[in-house]
């Protein structure tokens, strides 16, 4: 580098090509530090916003469901009034209506009954008892409590009685 | 700093106190650039994780509620069985139980009935009708449908009849 060029750079410190390596590196260092500090602040704000949002999100998810349960409560109250007035037919009808509403609501949410026909399945069923029966060993022969899935997760296993096979005759 | 110390530093370039300003600033610049790149990568990963989490969170929030509704459905089914067998007392008892369970579940979620005693409140009530009455004008005189709040949000306004004041006699 000629002496001339060096002088030019010194007389024009804002020129694009910096010739003083220390000044150039110092500027880069300051730029990076500045960017680093701004990114840190942005990250912090983002984290805070996420914490607030997640709270909101959980609240909204249950709000939607809770809102759908209000009419079910209405139907139940009407059924109770019918019961108080001994209007049995109306009471039965009301209970049927409430059951249908709730079952449909749960189905919309992705809840499904666990099937219990056929072989015992330990992933989704719980065997409370094994009883001798004409059915093949390991077959579900009675459902004590229905089980439910939500998507592929078990909300509650079906509680069943399984066949221990034909009774042994000494 | 003595000449001895200076020599020591020069012969040990990795020493904590760097004497070449260009080398020192270059190292700082590289450190900041490195930190900046790592923070960027961390921020990106965080953003991706948040997107995944939010989906999960909403699903979990409804899963919790849905799970609590399963025993309510059981009680309803038992009530329906009682109805099918014309066990009226058992049916009534069952409906009372279901109502209590659901009302308690909603209360735990923060749902509260909108009060309807006293003055009509347009923020939480909807007047479907105004009727002449001995009650002061603007007083709620009948509730046609209960209203509910979730926290301070109106899930459903109470639908009411308000008093139009004493009947005008020409």
Boltz contact constraints between the chains, C-beta under 6 A:
constraints:
  - contact:
      token1: [A, 21]
      token2: [B, 22]
      max_distance: 6.0
  - contact:
      token1: [A, 22]
      token2: [B, 21]
      max_distance: 6.0
  - contact:
      token1: [A, 22]
      token2: [B, 22]
      max_distance: 6.0
  - contact:
      token1: [A, 25]
      token2: [B, 25]
      max_distance: 6.0
  - contact:
      token1: [A, 25]
      token2: [B, 26]
      max_distance: 6.0
  - contact:
      token1: [A, 25]
      token2: [B, 29]
      max_distance: 6.0
  - contact:
      token1: [A, 26]
      token2: [B, 25]
      max_distance: 6.0
  - contact:
      token1: [A, 28]
      token2: [B, 29]
      max_distance: 6.0
  - contact:
      token1: [A, 29]
      token2: [B, 25]
      max_distance: 6.0
  - contact:
      token1: [A, 29]
      token2: [B, 28]
      max_distance: 6.0
  - contact:
      token1: [A, 29]
      token2: [B, 29]
      max_distance: 6.0
  - contact:
      token1: [A, 32]
      token2: [B, 32]
      max_distance: 6.0
  - contact:
      token1: [A, 32]
      token2: [B, 33]
      max_distance: 6.0
  - contact:
      token1: [A, 32]
      token2: [B, 36]
      max_distance: 6.0
  - contact:
      token1: [A, 33]
      token2: [B, 32]
      max_distance: 6.0
  - contact:
      token1: [A, 35]
      token2: [B, 36]
      max_distance: 6.0
  - contact:
      token1: [A, 36]
      token2: [B, 32]
      max_distance: 6.0
  - contact:
      token1: [A, 36]
      token2: [B, 35]
      max_distance: 6.0
  - contact:
      token1: [A, 36]
      token2: [B, 36]
      max_distance: 6.0
  - contact:
      token1: [A, 39]
      token2: [B, 39]
      max_distance: 6.0
  - contact:
      token1: [A, 43]
      token2: [B, 43]
      max_distance: 6.0
  - contact:
      token1: [A, 50]
      token2: [B, 50]
      max_distance: 6.0
  - contact:
      token1: [A, 54]
      token2: [B, 57]
      max_distance: 6.0
  - contact:
      token1: [A, 57]
      token2: [B, 54]
      max_distance: 6.0
  - contact:
      token1: [A, 57]
      token2: [B, 57]
      max_distance: 6.0
  - contact:
      token1: [A, 57]
      token2: [B, 58]
      max_distance: 6.0
  - contact:
      token1: [A, 58]
      token2: [B, 57]
      max_distance: 6.0
  - contact:
      token1: [A, 58]
      token2: [B, 61]
      max_distance: 6.0
  - contact:
      token1: [A, 61]
      token2: [B, 58]
      max_distance: 6.0
  - contact:
      token1: [A, 61]
      token2: [B, 61]
      max_distance: 6.0
  - contact:
      token1: [A, 61]
      token2: [B, 62]
      max_distance: 6.0
  - contact:
      token1: [A, 62]
      token2: [B, 61]
      max_distance: 6.0
  - contact:
      token1: [A, 62]
      token2: [B, 65]
      max_distance: 6.0
  - contact:
      token1: [A, 63]
      token2: [B, 150]
      max_distance: 6.0
  - contact:
      token1: [A, 65]
      token2: [B, 62]
      max_distance: 6.0
  - contact:
      token1: [A, 65]
      token2: [B, 65]
      max_distance: 6.0
  - contact:
      token1: [A, 66]
      token2: [B, 109]
      max_distance: 6.0
  - contact:
      token1: [A, 66]
      token2: [B, 111]
      max_distance: 6.0
  - contact:
      token1: [A, 67]
      token2: [B, 155]
      max_distance: 6.0
  - contact:
      token1: [A, 70]
      token2: [B, 148]
      max_distance: 6.0
  - contact:
      token1: [A, 70]
      token2: [B, 155]
      max_distance: 6.0
  - contact:
      token1: [A, 70]
      token2: [B, 156]
      max_distance: 6.0
  - contact:
      token1: [A, 73]
      token2: [B, 102]
      max_distance: 6.0
  - contact:
      token1: [A, 76]
      token2: [B, 99]
      max_distance: 6.0
  - contact:
      token1: [A, 79]
      token2: [B, 95]
      max_distance: 6.0
  - contact:
      token1: [A, 80]
      token2: [B, 95]
      max_distance: 6.0
  - contact:
      token1: [A, 80]
      token2: [B, 99]
      max_distance: 6.0
  - contact:
      token1: [A, 83]
      token2: [B, 92]
      max_distance: 6.0
  - contact:
      token1: [A, 92]
      token2: [B, 83]
      max_distance: 6.0
  - contact:
      token1: [A, 95]
      token2: [B, 79]
      max_distance: 6.0
  - contact:
      token1: [A, 95]
      token2: [B, 80]
      max_distance: 6.0
  - contact:
      token1: [A, 95]
      token2: [B, 95]
      max_distance: 6.0
  - contact:
      token1: [A, 99]
      token2: [B, 76]
      max_distance: 6.0
  - contact:
      token1: [A, 99]
      token2: [B, 80]
      max_distance: 6.0
  - contact:
      token1: [A, 102]
      token2: [B, 73]
      max_distance: 6.0
  - contact:
      token1: [A, 109]
      token2: [B, 66]
      max_distance: 6.0
  - contact:
      token1: [A, 111]
      token2: [B, 66]
      max_distance: 6.0
  - contact:
      token1: [A, 148]
      token2: [B, 70]
      max_distance: 6.0
  - contact:
      token1: [A, 150]
      token2: [B, 63]
      max_distance: 6.0
  - contact:
      token1: [A, 155]
      token2: [B, 67]
      max_distance: 6.0
  - contact:
      token1: [A, 155]
      token2: [B, 70]
      max_distance: 6.0
  - contact:
      token1: [A, 156]
      token2: [B, 70]
      max_distance: 6.0
